[in-house]
Amino acid sequence: MRPLFDNAVSWTLRFLVVIVASLALVATACGNDDSDSGDSAPAAPLATGTAESMPDSDGAMDDEEVEIRVAYFNSGGQTEVDFREEQAAAFEAMHPNVTVDMEPISDWMTTVAPQIASGTLADVIWGSTDDGYGQMVARNAFTSIQPYIDSEGYDLSLWPESMLSHFSNPEGDLLVLPYANLSFNFLYYNKNLFDEAGLDYPDASWSIDDLIDAARALSVPDEQWGFGFAWDDLFLTWMRMYGCEFSNDATYPTDYTYNDPTCVEAVEDLDELSREGVINWELGAQWGGLAPGDDTGEGAFSGGHVAMLLSGTWEAPTIAANSGGAFEFDAVPAPLAPGGTIQGAASGFGVSSDSDHPEWAWEYVKHISGPEGQEAEARLGLGQSPIATILDRVYCVSDAPPANKCEVAKSGAANTKWEPLADAWGPGFWDVMVSAAQGGFIAGSPPDWQALLDEAVETSRQAAPLS
């Protein structure tokens, strides 16, 4: 969620290696599930059109020799490098006049920022809401792909509308074709601990109050915690669950709004649970919020010390391995208040504003980010598609836990919000709001949260105005 442009460590860098390994297990568990869905996976995604039918910028037939560069963030190591090379080879086979040069990048914005400044970006470039996408948009790194979509009637109906909107410019023109979405809305629960307490398992009808009541009922001071975060900054997802909006527009904000009543209510409730020792997280350590051995997050849940854990899809294989079958677990969508949303991260590919061959770059974007490219990637375990039908054919047919993963993933895709596309968001929100809120959670006595957030918002407006 935090942009890399200020040299902070992003969620993508922290978690995508784990996610890739976890989703690979899910893909492996699918085995030959194609027999269930009636579809077979292509060895490599197919591109649309042929070399003989590709028009140039004047609408003429294009058989000119073309070379395009494709830059992407490599989170999957050699597995992803091999997959991307296979995609390139498949495209070249269908378009003999095109040569595709792949550029895997492990330190995204550190590499890309100078290219933006010097006008040397690749033709096709990766973008992630978690890794400087807003800064790239602010620096005009992407060119609109809307003219190509409109001219050929490219079908975008499979994508969540909210995701398309987020990857569009203020005029509503799409800049990036999204291929992956990660939502932090998996509420894992330990069935054994619920059974021992005589409580019904969570389900999709749960309210936030239901979650809080169960967390309190399942807590044993300094021994067992009713609820836990996989990492501390998930308190932002907690705030979103209440309907808190951090800014006045989720994509192109002009003001900070994280001091509104729903935001205040969320942090007040969380602070109270923390000081009661009901929630296990590092910011509540002094209130009894650490499991034995100072273990937090997944480790505490897998060790049987936490009844419910908020995280993402990637956590399940690790829980299964680390718990050693000591208990049964499942997951449900995190409960949302009216207007509530989920924090997440999304990625896609777009056409660089520096490209000398934007028409061919668009063809390649479709090749890797379109439905067939997404399905091939999902089957290999390299990403979680935001398209429901691909989830149905790949992710949902797996026997890997949790059993309810399909319901949770689809709920996440429908309700996720992402990092706003504002150059000032890092210094204005992350550097000010997060620091202020963390100070409140560890203060010796509960702060006046309304006053604390009011002051933080004013600081944000002064330090990094959004308009």
Buried (B, 14 or more C-beta within 10 A) or exposed (E): BBBBBBEBEBBBBEBBBBBBBBBBBBBBBBEEBBEEBEBEBEEBBBBBBEBEEBEBEEEEEBEEEBEBBBBBBBBBEEBBBEBBEBBBEBBBEBBEBBBBEBBBBEEBBEEBBEBBEEEEBBBBBBBBBBBBBBBBBBBEBBBBBBEBBEEEEBEEEBBBEBBBEBBBBEEEBBBBBBBBBBBBBBBBBBEBBBEEBEBEBBEEEBEBEBBBBBBEBBBEEEEBBBBBBBBBBBBBBBBBBBBBBBBBBBBBBEEBBBBBEBBBBBBBBBBEBBBBBBBBBBBBBBBBBBBEEEBBBBBBBBBBBBBBBBBBBBBBBBBBEEBEEEBBBBBBBBBBBEEBBBBBBBBBBBBBBBBEBBBBBBBBBBBBBBBBBBBBBBBBBBBBBBBBEBBBBBBBBBEBBBEBBBBBBBBBBBBBBBBBBBBBBBBBBBBBBBEBBBEBBBEEEEBEBBEBBEBBBEBBBEEBEBE
